[in-house]
Amino acid sequence: MNIAIITGASSGMGKEFAVQLDKRLGNTDEIWLLARSREALNKLADSLRIKTRVIVIDLTDENALKQFGEVLAIQNPKITVLVNCAGIGSHKLFARQSKEEIDAMIQLNITALTRMTMLCLPYMKSGSKLLQVSSGAAFVPQSAFAVYAASKAYVYSLSRALGQELRGQGITVTAVCPGPVNTPFLARAYEDMSGFGALKKLTMTETACVVKKALDDCKTGKSVSICGLPVKLLYLLTQSVQNVMLKLLL
């Protein structure tokens, strides 16, 4: 059985990945939709063409992840596409964030993503695609977004390294690194949106654009997918600085 798995599928980019993959996937028997909201997942599942499996799960719960691993072992599917999209952010000065807010970002953005990758990799074969949703925030440290940016830097670094490790197996790994995206994530991260500056509003992109670019880039084997010129320029600038520093140090 060939399946695609999407975490954070109940809204935002995760939902859009499900919608677009439903139209693009050929040799796939099921799409597994993972998130905490059963109602939202059921509504999405009803709208898709491909057969779906709704899995209500808290990815920060180790017991839930263990049970998901057992399901994989029983079903023994071939995972053609894994999209690790679940994530959370909080836009506040580090000293003003609660332990719970910081722990939530680390547990979901880093630990859960890593565990899902570990659980799914044994079921991925040559031709499989792994998309890890990082962020343009991964490229530079960000004041008042310190933990979130650091967590996405981890996702970016992990993805690039995995891409090298898995290349010989024919598995493509793509780090998806958008700038601000028009999703419910922004309202949750910024609360009253007072900290969301004019520049970020000007560079905001739509989910459909980000997801289409990510799937196109993944298909052609690109290791990094960036939608939007401003974030692309930031990426190129940081890469140039890193290359200069490496030359000076080596």
Short mmCIF file of the C-alpha atoms (twelve columns), coordinates in Angstrom:
data_MODEL
# 
_entry.id   MODEL 
# 
loop_
_atom_site.group_PDB 
_atom_site.id 
_atom_site.type_symbol 
_atom_site.label_atom_id 
_atom_site.label_alt_id 
_atom_site.label_comp_id 
_atom_site.label_asym_id 
_atom_site.label_seq_id 
_atom_site.Cartn_x 
_atom_site.Cartn_y 
_atom_site.Cartn_z 
_atom_site.pdbx_PDB_model_num 
ATOM 1   C CA . MET A 1   0.000   0.000  0.000  1 
ATOM 2   C CA . ASN A 2   1.363   3.393  -1.029 1 
ATOM 3   C CA . ILE A 3   0.497   6.286  1.269  1 
ATOM 4   C CA . ALA A 4   1.210   9.972  1.814  1 
ATOM 5   C CA . ILE A 5   1.385   11.335 5.366  1 
ATOM 6   C CA . ILE A 6   0.762   14.963 6.328  1 
ATOM 7   C CA . THR A 7   1.121   16.295 9.868  1 
ATOM 8   C CA . GLY A 8   -0.645  19.488 10.905 1 
ATOM 9   C CA . ALA A 9   -3.239  18.736 8.236  1 
ATOM 10  C CA . SER A 10  -6.233  20.360 9.908  1 
ATOM 11  C CA . SER A 11  -5.506  23.931 8.754  1 
ATOM 12  C CA . GLY A 12  -3.089  26.290 7.042  1 
ATOM 13  C CA . MET A 13  -0.266  24.861 4.984  1 
ATOM 14  C CA . GLY A 14  -0.891  21.291 6.104  1 
ATOM 15  C CA . LYS A 15  -4.437  21.443 4.770  1 
ATOM 16  C CA . GLU A 16  -3.210  22.999 1.518  1 
ATOM 17  C CA . PHE A 17  -0.626  20.239 1.095  1 
ATOM 18  C CA . ALA A 18  -3.460  17.704 1.358  1 
ATOM 19  C CA . VAL A 19  -5.576  19.546 -1.215 1 
ATOM 20  C CA . GLN A 20  -2.757  19.871 -3.737 1 
ATOM 21  C CA . LEU A 21  -1.345  16.377 -3.222 1 
ATOM 22  C CA . ASP A 22  -4.839  14.978 -3.754 1 
ATOM 23  C CA . LYS A 23  -4.733  16.434 -7.279 1 
ATOM 24  C CA . ARG A 24  -1.126  15.516 -8.050 1 
ATOM 25  C CA . LEU A 25  -0.559  12.065 -6.597 1 
ATOM 26  C CA . GLY A 26  -0.866  9.162  -8.963 1 
ATOM 27  C CA . ASN A 27  0.255   5.850  -7.538 1 
ATOM 28  C CA . THR A 28  -0.999  6.498  -3.995 1 
ATOM 29  C CA . ASP A 29  -3.687  4.479  -2.257 1 
ATOM 30  C CA . GLU A 30  -4.302  6.657  0.803  1 
ATOM 31  C CA . ILE A 31  -3.494  10.025 2.324  1 
ATOM 32  C CA . TRP A 32  -3.080  9.914  6.093  1 
ATOM 33  C CA . LEU A 33  -4.113  13.182 7.723  1 
ATOM 34  C CA . LEU A 34  -2.623  13.838 11.176 1 
ATOM 35  C CA . ALA A 35  -3.638  16.594 13.600 1 
ATOM 36  C CA . ARG A 36  -5.481  17.113 16.879 1 
ATOM 37  C CA . SER A 37  -8.807  18.370 15.472 1 
ATOM 38  C CA . ARG A 38  -11.029 15.479 14.407 1 
ATOM 39  C CA . GLU A 39  -13.774 17.736 13.072 1 
ATOM 40  C CA . ALA A 40  -11.433 19.693 10.805 1 
ATOM 41  C CA . LEU A 41  -9.727  16.523 9.563  1 
ATOM 42  C CA . ASN A 42  -13.040 14.819 8.792  1 
ATOM 43  C CA . LYS A 43  -14.219 17.852 6.838  1 
ATOM 44  C CA . LEU A 44  -10.995 17.891 4.826  1 
ATOM 45  C CA . ALA A 45  -11.115 14.138 4.240  1 
ATOM 46  C CA . ASP A 46  -14.640 14.395 2.812  1 
ATOM 47  C CA . SER A 47  -13.421 16.879 0.210  1 
ATOM 48  C CA . LEU A 48  -10.531 14.796 -1.127 1 
ATOM 49  C CA . ARG A 49  -10.523 12.448 -4.105 1 
ATOM 50  C CA . ILE A 50  -8.020  9.917  -2.777 1 
ATOM 51  C CA . LYS A 51  -9.027  7.635  0.076  1 
ATOM 52  C CA . THR A 52  -8.008  9.173  3.392  1 
ATOM 53  C CA . ARG A 53  -7.282  7.996  6.894  1 
ATOM 54  C CA . VAL A 54  -7.920  10.487 9.690  1 
ATOM 55  C CA . ILE A 55  -5.536  10.083 12.621 1 
ATOM 56  C CA . VAL A 56  -6.243  12.310 15.596 1 
ATOM 57  C CA . ILE A 57  -2.957  12.637 17.420 1 
ATOM 58  C CA . ASP A 58  -1.000  14.922 19.693 1 
ATOM 59  C CA . LEU A 59  2.482   14.703 18.211 1 
ATOM 60  C CA . THR A 60  4.043   15.888 21.462 1 
ATOM 61  C CA . ASP A 61  2.663   12.829 23.280 1 
ATOM 62  C CA . GLU A 62  5.304   10.082 23.269 1 
ATOM 63  C CA . ASN A 63  2.701   7.369  23.880 1 
ATOM 64  C CA . ALA A 64  0.669   8.586  20.911 1 
ATOM 65  C CA . LEU A 65  3.763   8.502  18.717 1 
ATOM 66  C CA . LYS A 66  4.545   4.994  19.914 1 
ATOM 67  C CA . GLN A 67  1.026   3.896  18.962 1 
ATOM 68  C CA . PHE A 68  1.417   5.518  15.550 1 
ATOM 69  C CA . GLY A 69  4.645   3.580  15.087 1 
ATOM 70  C CA . GLU A 70  2.768   0.381  15.886 1 
ATOM 71  C CA . VAL A 71  0.158   1.225  13.242 1 
ATOM 72  C CA . LEU A 72  2.933   1.645  10.683 1 
ATOM 73  C CA . ALA A 73  4.445   -1.680 11.682 1 
ATOM 74  C CA . ILE A 74  1.101   -3.459 11.238 1 
ATOM 75  C CA . GLN A 75  0.198   -1.783 7.936  1 
ATOM 76  C CA . ASN A 76  3.776   -1.863 6.564  1 
ATOM 77  C CA . PRO A 77  3.058   0.734  3.877  1 
ATOM 78  C CA . LYS A 78  5.379   2.396  1.400  1 
ATOM 79  C CA . ILE A 79  5.405   6.092  2.306  1 
ATOM 80  C CA . THR A 80  5.675   7.940  -0.993 1 
ATOM 81  C CA . VAL A 81  5.406   11.401 0.577  1 
ATOM 82  C CA . LEU A 82  5.889   12.615 4.145  1 
ATOM 83  C CA . VAL A 83  5.085   16.250 4.903  1 
ATOM 84  C CA . ASN A 84  6.113   17.349 8.394  1 
ATOM 85  C CA . CYS A 85  4.044   20.498 8.615  1 
ATOM 86  C CA . ALA A 86  2.879   20.665 12.237 1 
ATOM 87  C CA . GLY A 87  4.399   23.600 14.074 1 
ATOM 88  C CA . ILE A 88  3.777   26.399 16.530 1 
ATOM 89  C CA . GLY A 89  5.257   29.835 17.205 1 
ATOM 90  C CA . SER A 90  5.094   32.594 19.788 1 
ATOM 91  C CA . HIS A 91  6.199   36.156 19.023 1 
ATOM 92  C CA . LYS A 92  7.417   37.582 22.326 1 
ATOM 93  C CA . LEU A 93  10.668  38.617 23.924 1 
ATOM 94  C CA . PHE A 94  12.354  35.524 25.346 1 
ATOM 95  C CA . ALA A 95  12.159  36.810 28.935 1 
ATOM 96  C CA . ARG A 96  8.397   37.318 28.594 1 
ATOM 97  C CA . GLN A 97  7.627   33.856 27.334 1 
ATOM 98  C CA . SER A 98  6.379   31.234 29.723 1 
ATOM 99  C CA . LYS A 99  8.055   27.891 30.175 1 
ATOM 100 C CA . GLU A 100 4.961   26.293 28.642 1 
ATOM 101 C CA . GLU A 101 5.210   28.427 25.486 1 
ATOM 102 C CA . ILE A 102 8.899   27.660 25.011 1 
ATOM 103 C CA . ASP A 103 8.475   23.958 25.737 1 
ATOM 104 C CA . ALA A 104 5.579   23.738 23.264 1 
ATOM 105 C CA . MET A 105 7.702   25.136 20.424 1 
ATOM 106 C CA . ILE A 106 10.629  22.858 21.165 1 
ATOM 107 C CA . GLN A 107 8.476   19.759 21.586 1 
ATOM 108 C CA . LEU A 108 6.409   20.224 18.419 1 
ATOM 109 C CA . ASN A 109 8.810   21.993 16.053 1 
ATOM 110 C CA . ILE A 110 11.880  19.934 16.943 1 
ATOM 111 C CA . THR A 111 11.179  16.778 18.953 1 
ATOM 112 C CA . ALA A 112 7.933   15.702 17.288 1 
ATOM 113 C CA . LEU A 113 9.241   16.419 13.784 1 
ATOM 114 C CA . THR A 114 12.377  14.412 14.502 1 
ATOM 115 C CA . ARG A 115 10.429  11.492 15.943 1 
ATOM 116 C CA . MET A 116 7.999   11.426 12.989 1 
ATOM 117 C CA . THR A 117 10.928  11.398 10.597 1 
ATOM 118 C CA . MET A 118 12.532  8.525  12.496 1 
ATOM 119 C CA . LEU A 119 9.287   6.535  12.542 1 
ATOM 120 C CA . CYS A 120 8.550   7.010  8.847  1 
ATOM 121 C CA . LEU A 121 11.979  6.679  7.223  1 
ATOM 122 C CA . PRO A 122 12.077  2.855  7.391  1 
ATOM 123 C CA . TYR A 123 8.963   2.845  5.186  1 
ATOM 124 C CA . MET A 124 10.348  5.239  2.571  1 
ATOM 125 C CA . LYS A 125 11.970  3.788  -0.540 1 
ATOM 126 C CA . SER A 126 13.644  5.065  -3.682 1 
ATOM 127 C CA . GLY A 127 11.447  7.792  -5.150 1 
ATOM 128 C CA . SER A 128 9.928   8.798  -1.813 1 
ATOM 129 C CA . LYS A 129 9.711   12.499 -0.963 1 
ATOM 130 C CA . LEU A 130 10.263  14.071 2.453  1 
ATOM 131 C CA . LEU A 131 9.179   17.680 2.920  1 
ATOM 132 C CA . GLN A 132 10.175  19.357 6.166  1 
ATOM 133 C CA . VAL A 133 8.411   22.668 6.737  1 
ATOM 134 C CA . SER A 134 10.997  25.084 8.082  1 
ATOM 135 C CA . SER A 135 10.820  28.872 7.627  1 
ATOM 136 C CA . GLY A 136 12.677  31.875 6.287  1 
ATOM 137 C CA . ALA A 137 13.209  32.581 9.989  1 
ATOM 138 C CA . ALA A 138 15.736  29.740 9.925  1 
ATOM 139 C CA . PHE A 139 18.274  31.839 8.027  1 
ATOM 140 C CA . VAL A 140 18.932  34.532 10.655 1 
ATOM 141 C CA . PRO A 141 18.306  34.912 14.425 1 
ATOM 142 C CA . GLN A 142 15.165  36.939 15.138 1 
ATOM 143 C CA . SER A 143 14.517  39.092 18.159 1 
ATOM 144 C CA . ALA A 144 11.168  38.369 19.832 1 
ATOM 145 C CA . PHE A 145 11.017  35.185 17.760 1 
ATOM 146 C CA . ALA A 146 14.162  33.638 19.210 1 
ATOM 147 C CA . VAL A 147 12.977  30.131 20.061 1 
ATOM 148 C CA . TYR A 148 10.784  29.781 16.988 1 
ATOM 149 C CA . ALA A 149 13.577  30.889 14.629 1 
ATOM 150 C CA . ALA A 150 16.049  28.599 16.385 1 
ATOM 151 C CA . SER A 151 13.654  25.656 16.100 1 
ATOM 152 C CA . LYS A 152 13.233  26.275 12.379 1 
ATOM 153 C CA . ALA A 153 17.002  26.575 11.957 1 
ATOM 154 C CA . TYR A 154 17.160  23.066 13.416 1 
ATOM 155 C CA . VAL A 155 14.597  21.818 10.880 1 
ATOM 156 C CA . TYR A 156 16.531  23.454 8.035  1 
ATOM 157 C CA . SER A 157 19.864  21.991 9.145  1 
ATOM 158 C CA . LEU A 158 18.395  18.536 9.758  1 
ATOM 159 C CA . SER A 159 16.765  18.546 6.326  1 
ATOM 160 C CA . ARG A 160 19.940  19.518 4.499  1 
ATOM 161 C CA . ALA A 161 21.929  16.833 6.305  1 
ATOM 162 C CA . LEU A 162 19.292  14.143 5.728  1 
ATOM 163 C CA . GLY A 163 19.225  15.057 2.060  1 
ATOM 164 C CA . GLN A 164 22.900  14.179 1.830  1 
ATOM 165 C CA . GLU A 165 22.512  10.971 3.833  1 
ATOM 166 C CA . LEU A 166 19.512  9.695  1.866  1 
ATOM 167 C CA . ARG A 167 20.595  10.711 -1.621 1 
ATOM 168 C CA . GLY A 168 22.102  7.287  -2.285 1 
ATOM 169 C CA . GLN A 169 18.768  5.677  -1.419 1 
ATOM 170 C CA . GLY A 170 16.875  7.805  -3.918 1 
ATOM 171 C CA . ILE A 171 14.896  9.671  -1.224 1 
ATOM 172 C CA . THR A 172 14.511  13.412 -1.792 1 
ATOM 173 C CA . VAL A 173 14.489  15.764 1.209  1 
ATOM 174 C CA . THR A 174 13.257  19.346 0.766  1 
ATOM 175 C CA . ALA A 175 13.335  22.062 3.422  1 
ATOM 176 C CA . VAL A 176 10.364  24.362 2.826  1 
ATOM 177 C CA . CYS A 177 11.366  27.866 3.935  1 
ATOM 178 C CA . PRO A 178 8.647   30.459 3.341  1 
ATOM 179 C CA . GLY A 179 8.421   33.967 4.704  1 
ATOM 180 C CA . PRO A 180 5.169   35.111 6.341  1 
ATOM 181 C CA . VAL A 181 2.268   33.013 5.079  1 
ATOM 182 C CA . ASN A 182 -1.394  33.975 5.327  1 
ATOM 183 C CA . THR A 183 -2.506  31.210 7.708  1 
ATOM 184 C CA . PRO A 184 -4.095  30.953 11.180 1 
ATOM 185 C CA . PHE A 185 -0.538  30.458 12.493 1 
ATOM 186 C CA . LEU A 186 0.090   34.221 12.340 1 
ATOM 187 C CA . ALA A 187 -2.879  35.121 14.533 1 
ATOM 188 C CA . ARG A 188 -1.811  32.570 17.127 1 
ATOM 189 C CA . ALA A 189 1.856   33.579 17.041 1 
ATOM 190 C CA . TYR A 190 1.300   37.344 17.151 1 
ATOM 191 C CA . GLU A 191 -1.910  37.365 19.227 1 
ATOM 192 C CA . ASP A 192 -3.219  40.885 18.475 1 
ATOM 193 C CA . MET A 193 -0.906  41.199 15.402 1 
ATOM 194 C CA . SER A 194 0.597   44.408 16.853 1 
ATOM 195 C CA . GLY A 195 4.103   42.989 16.418 1 
ATOM 196 C CA . PHE A 196 3.514   42.113 12.779 1 
ATOM 197 C CA . GLY A 197 5.323   44.881 10.915 1 
ATOM 198 C CA . ALA A 198 4.489   46.571 7.634  1 
ATOM 199 C CA . LEU A 199 7.413   44.918 5.843  1 
ATOM 200 C CA . LYS A 200 6.196   41.462 6.801  1 
ATOM 201 C CA . LYS A 201 2.718   42.352 5.550  1 
ATOM 202 C CA . LEU A 202 4.181   43.386 2.197  1 
ATOM 203 C CA . THR A 203 6.107   40.122 1.859  1 
ATOM 204 C CA . MET A 204 3.252   37.858 2.948  1 
ATOM 205 C CA . THR A 205 2.445   34.999 0.583  1 
ATOM 206 C CA . GLU A 206 -0.550  32.729 0.173  1 
ATOM 207 C CA . THR A 207 -0.560  29.068 1.171  1 
ATOM 208 C CA . ALA A 208 -1.373  27.875 -2.345 1 
ATOM 209 C CA . CYS A 209 1.741   29.574 -3.736 1 
ATOM 210 C CA . VAL A 210 4.052   28.203 -1.038 1 
ATOM 211 C CA . VAL A 211 2.743   24.655 -1.325 1 
ATOM 212 C CA . LYS A 212 2.785   24.592 -5.130 1 
ATOM 213 C CA . LYS A 213 6.395   25.814 -5.138 1 
ATOM 214 C CA . ALA A 214 7.343   23.246 -2.488 1 
ATOM 215 C CA . LEU A 215 5.814   20.353 -4.434 1 
ATOM 216 C CA . ASP A 216 7.376   21.532 -7.711 1 
ATOM 217 C CA . ASP A 217 10.797  21.881 -6.068 1 
ATOM 218 C CA . CYS A 218 10.468  18.522 -4.340 1 
ATOM 219 C CA . LYS A 219 9.603   16.855 -7.635 1 
ATOM 220 C CA . THR A 220 12.787  18.203 -9.240 1 
ATOM 221 C CA . GLY A 221 14.928  17.194 -6.255 1 
ATOM 222 C CA . LYS A 222 15.680  20.633 -4.818 1 
ATOM 223 C CA . SER A 223 16.956  20.633 -1.248 1 
ATOM 224 C CA . VAL A 224 15.467  24.030 -0.369 1 
ATOM 225 C CA . SER A 225 12.152  25.536 -1.474 1 
ATOM 226 C CA . ILE A 226 11.586  29.273 -1.107 1 
ATOM 227 C CA . CYS A 227 8.483   31.077 -2.343 1 
ATOM 228 C CA . GLY A 228 8.852   34.824 -2.787 1 
ATOM 229 C CA . LEU A 229 11.672  37.116 -3.885 1 
ATOM 230 C CA . PRO A 230 12.370  38.829 -0.501 1 
ATOM 231 C CA . VAL A 231 13.024  35.539 1.309  1 
ATOM 232 C CA . LYS A 232 15.002  34.235 -1.654 1 
ATOM 233 C CA . LEU A 233 17.250  37.307 -1.472 1 
ATOM 234 C CA . LEU A 234 17.700  36.816 2.275  1 
ATOM 235 C CA . TYR A 235 18.673  33.199 1.676  1 
ATOM 236 C CA . LEU A 236 21.189  34.087 -1.019 1 
ATOM 237 C CA . LEU A 237 22.681  36.802 1.178  1 
ATOM 238 C CA . THR A 238 23.134  34.486 4.159  1 
ATOM 239 C CA . GLN A 239 24.631  31.804 1.925  1 
ATOM 240 C CA . SER A 240 27.107  34.317 0.511  1 
ATOM 241 C CA . VAL A 241 28.175  35.420 3.990  1 
ATOM 242 C CA . GLN A 242 28.601  31.814 5.104  1 
ATOM 243 C CA . ASN A 243 30.744  31.034 2.061  1 
ATOM 244 C CA . VAL A 244 32.978  34.030 2.761  1 
ATOM 245 C CA . MET A 245 33.381  33.033 6.398  1 
ATOM 246 C CA . LEU A 246 34.255  29.454 5.436  1 
ATOM 247 C CA . LYS A 247 36.951  30.684 3.053  1 
ATOM 248 C CA . LEU A 248 38.424  32.896 5.765  1 
ATOM 249 C CA . LEU A 249 38.438  30.102 8.347  1 
ATOM 250 C CA . LEU A 250 39.706  27.248 6.175  1 
# 
